[in-house]
Amino acid sequence: MARALVASPAGELAHALSAELGRRGIASQVSECEGIALVGVWSVGLAVWCEWSDTGWRFRWGMDASGPGGRLRYTACPGSAVETAGRRIASLYEDRRRCGGE
C-alpha cells in the first residue's frame, strides 16, 4: 500500500519563503527532511532555517556581524510574516552582494 505524502509545516514555510524571494529576483533552494527545512541562498552564503519555537513557527538566519566573544548573531521573523522575512532577507542579500559575497 502506498503511503500518502504529508507536507511538513517547516517545508511549507520554506517553499513559501523561496517563492517570496523568487518574486524579488533572488534564487534559492529548499532542502527538507523529516520535518526540518531550510532555504539556501547560496550565492551569498545564506541559510534560513524554518523552525518551531516557543512562540510558533519562525524563520531564523545568521547576520554578518559577530556579537560579544566572536559569536555569530542570529535574527528571526515569525513564520506568519513571509513578506517581511522576504524583505529583510532581500536587504541582507543586497548588502552581501555589494560586499562581494559572504
N, C-alpha and C positions, 0 to 999 in steps of 0.2 A: 504494500500500500504506500503510495506517495505521500510524503509529508508536505503540508502547506507551508509556504514561506511566510514567516511572520516578520514584519518590519520592526526594527528596534527604534525606540524613541531617539536614541543617540544618532542612529543612521538617518532617520527622517530629518532631524535638525541639521546634520552635516550636509545633506543634499539641498535643503532649503538655503543654507548659507552659501554653498557652492553656486547655486543658481543666482543668488543676490550678487555675489562677486562677479559672476559672468555678465550680469546686466551692467556692471560697472567696468567691463572690459578687462577683468582680471581672471586669468586662467588658474584653475585649482583642480585638485584631485581628492576625491573622497576615499578614505580607507576605513573599513569597518569589519569587525569580527566579534562575535559573542557579546553583543551589547555595548561595545566600545567603538567610538568613531572619532576620526579627526579629519580636518580639511587641511590639505597641504598646499601652500602657495610657495612651491619650491624655488621659483625664480628669485625669491628674496629670502629664502631660508626660514620660512614661517610655517609653524604648525599650530592649528587652532583645535583644541580639544573640545568635544561636546560631552559634557559630564553632568552627573547628578550631584547636587549639593544640598545642604540643609534648607536652602530657600527654593529648591526646584532645579530644573534643567538650566544649564548655562553654557556659554562659550568661554573658553579661557585660553589666553596666549601670552607668550613672553614679550617683554618690552626690550628695547635696545640697551638701556642703561642698567647698571648694576646698583643694587642697594648697599646698605652697610655690610661690611665684611666680604664684599665681592659677590654676594648672592644675586642671582637673577631676579628681576622684578616681574611679576605677572599682573595682568589685569583681566577682568571678567565682564561679561554682559549677559543679562538674562536671556534665556532661550526664546522667550516670547518677544524679544526685540531684535528680530533678524535684520531689519533695515538699519537699525542703529549699529549693530555689530558690523554689518557690511560697510557702513560709512567710516567707522573707526578703523577697521582693518584696511580699507582703501587708503586712508590717510597715512597709516604706518607703511603700507606698500609703497606709496609715492615717496615718503621720506627715505626708505631703504633704497629705492631705485636711484634717487638723487645722490645718495652717498655711495653708490657702487655695489649694491647687493647687501650682504649680511653685515 
